[in-house]
Amino acid sequence: DTAVSQTPKYLVTQMGNDKSIKCEQNLGHDTMYWYKQDSKKFLKIMFSYNNKELIINETVPNRFSPKSPDKAHLNLHINSLELGDSAVYFCASSGGKKYGYTFGSGTRLTVV
Amino acid sequence: GIQVEQSPPDLILQEGANSTLRCNFSDSVNNLQWFHQNPWGQLINLFYIPSGTKQNGRLSATTVATERYSLLYISSSQTTDSGVYFCADYGGSQGNLIFGKGTKLSVKP
């Protein structure tokens, strides 16, 4: 009965590869997010989708492309992976501004 | 955008001790939330507390929106309280959370 689930949990890949991270929420929330947590634990917004529509697209290289096939899913595709992309990527969802966020368990991406 | 300052950055406690973590904001507080990231990396929402006081077991939180700060109290700390505590508030009209840098708490047995 996981509320926000991400797959895979761990991802080790070589530079230059393309990879995807999947996220699904069963909370009925309208808004989903991707956050990046760096090695110093700092959490920063990357993208936000509301009902499949892109709302926020922070300063992120265009090698990162989010896709939301429906409001319960928000996937993250990364092209031409670089060493600096190594981080933990969190998916989250929210029912709106007056509600708390629920985070997935994170995907630890290591680029070698 | 909004700036979020957390203090202290690091805290070491003996099991059973109490502690207070603080969060200051550069702008008005709208939708403040406290999170705990456990040693396994999982982020758990502790409180949604735009104003007032809430309690959940040994944890309680108080937000004074007019003075732009929030406090998280941990009483009778346990080793399972270890991890990083984050506060966050909405930084813009689109509703994304802006996070502080966190307080790393270590509770020793």
Interface residues (C-beta under 8 A of the other chain):
Chain A: T31 Y33 K40 K41 F42 L43 K44 I45 S48 I55 I56 V88 F90 S94 G96 K97 K98 Y99 G100 Y101 T102 F103 S105 G106 R108
Chain B: N30 N31 Q33 F35 Q37 G41 Q42 L43 I44 N45 F47 Y48 P50 V84 F86 A88 Y90 Q94 G95 N96 L97 I98 F99 K101 G102 K104
